[in-house]
Structure formats: structure tokens, C-alpha cells
């Protein structure tokens, strides 16, 4: 199990942060959590965390993801992604993302395109229209907003977290994150079944030096506090500088217009109303 959002061999901007607006296969426990007398085992902790976000009426957060490592060519790289999120049920949101590459991910490719798109991407829904703006291209696209867009479709990091039935999941020693006592749900790597001999060899090679993925969850609020993963040739850390569930949002939180001078880009094919497609539209605006 790995949440590593990037690969040097196939890099694209905002891979971890790309908004997924589809309403299917969203979160492992999208229905409200039903309390039981069981202790705080991995299943109950993750289900309670899932309930916090699936039941949220409003949400806002600032978070950072940093990945460092060494590519297959032996070159070192780092990739830092920041994200600002505002959300209000049932279908209003504003997401601002930015990625910065260093080392092997700095600069441009031979064809002139960026290794990592350095510009901001803004995705906004006012409840009727989704606007997706690329700062690098100074272009935007618009598409209808579906009547319901769950928070997990906007706070897409949740889709990268293992579910409670994931093989190798267990409770690790508790810790403290930003002064908050936290549970640590860990996931050790488990070889998938039915691999060929060559695939087993590749899996074993990739698992060398890897440590369990760790998910830190607030003991009191069951909010996600941080994620850490150490792999053979690198690591990924996700942290929050702020986070609020069911707080008050500014009246103009979802009022957005592309900058003056920006151009509307054509979409082919156009999205189906209510079917999402934000991720595809976003990709189309990147180099």
C-alpha cells in the first residue's frame, strides 16, 4: 500500500490534488458511523474519521504534501504541493493548488513543457457552474456543477487513504501532532496474491527499506492530522497548517471570476451535466 502521488517516470502536476467530482466509489464508509462498544481499533478509528468528513456541511483546510526521493535514473527530486480548500454542502467549493519541483523535477523537459507545472490551479463551484483556471496557461474552462458533490470528491486526499479492510493494517503507538494527541493507524506492505515469479521479485525489490504507512488521527475530533510514508528511495509527508469542520465560511467564499485577460479553453468532448469530469478538464489545462 502506498500513497505516493508522483512518479519521476510519469510526472504530471497536481496528481495528488486533482479534484475528482464523480459520485461513485468515494469513501470506504460514506454512511454515518454507528457507534459500538468496541475499543479504538484501526477499523473504528478509520470509520469515525470517515464519518467526520462524509457528514461535514462545511470544511476548510490548508495542507502541504512533500515527496522526496530518487528516480530510476539515480537523480534526486523533491515535490511540494500546497492546497487550500473551502467546501459547503451540497455542491459548492473552492480549491487552490500549487506544485513546486526541485532537483530532477525542476525546469523543463526537452520539448519545452514543465517537469512540474509551477502555476496555481483554481477550481471553483458556485453551486451552478464549475470554473477551472490554469495560471500557467492563463486559460479556464466551465462546466455545469452536479446537484451533489460530496466533500470526499473535493478533499481528494481521502481517496488515497487505505480503508479499514486493507491487508496489513494495525494500530501503532500513539503520538502527538501539533500538540494534539493522535492515534496512529499503520499499514505494512503485504504482497498481493497471484503474482508471477517476476512480479514477486519486483515487489520484493520495491519493498526493501520501506516502512509502514502511518495515518495520524486526532483522538478527540477524529480529524486527519498527518500522513507519513517511507519507501525504499524516498518519503511522503502530508501535514495541515489549519483545518475546520462545520465552521463559518465567508459570504464570498465561492464567488470567483477568472483574471482579466484570461481566455476560455474549448473542451472536447464536453462533460455530461452532473457527471463530474473536473479531473479531465483540469488535465486538459496543464502543459
C-alpha angles and dihedrals in degrees: 000000000000135000094194102144099195141051123193091219093055109024126171131164121264095005093151094040101044109130114242110201099179114118098215131087091009112144132358092240109028094156118079115281115255111219118233136180091253120120125249099288122157093266095053093044094051093043091051090049090050090052092054092060100033090053096043116122093188132015138177131175146157116213142168132209121196125186124184128178151114123277128223088266090060094249118134122232142176129198125192122190125186126193135188115195133189121174138174124181136277101023115329123112146144120205125180118187134179132179129200122192127198135182110008090005097055124102128004140315122248089264090058097253120127121264085218121011103244097197130096121258116208121194116184134176120189090186094268107046133030114214119194116192128188114202092196094057095029087225135122141192131205131208136166117276116234116239092249127033112169119218091246087063089059101032088056095173086082089066090062095056117099117249124240092261094056112128114252097026119145143148115269128195114300118252143179124254119189090341092308119119107238141192115229116217109191131194120199120203114264121189111243116241126253097030121156119241091260092048091050090052091050091047093050091049093051091048095056110116093002119138128203118282108250125209116192115207126185109251093216106036100022090226119149108258106175146337128215131183129174117194134178096278105017150352144245126215127184120188139167127229090187139359134174129179119200093358129142117279127203115264090242096045093120100034107111137158125179114252119275111271095029118126132224112243123217121245124217114218101014116233121259112249111261093006096100116223096170091132093054092046091049092051090052091059095053123088 
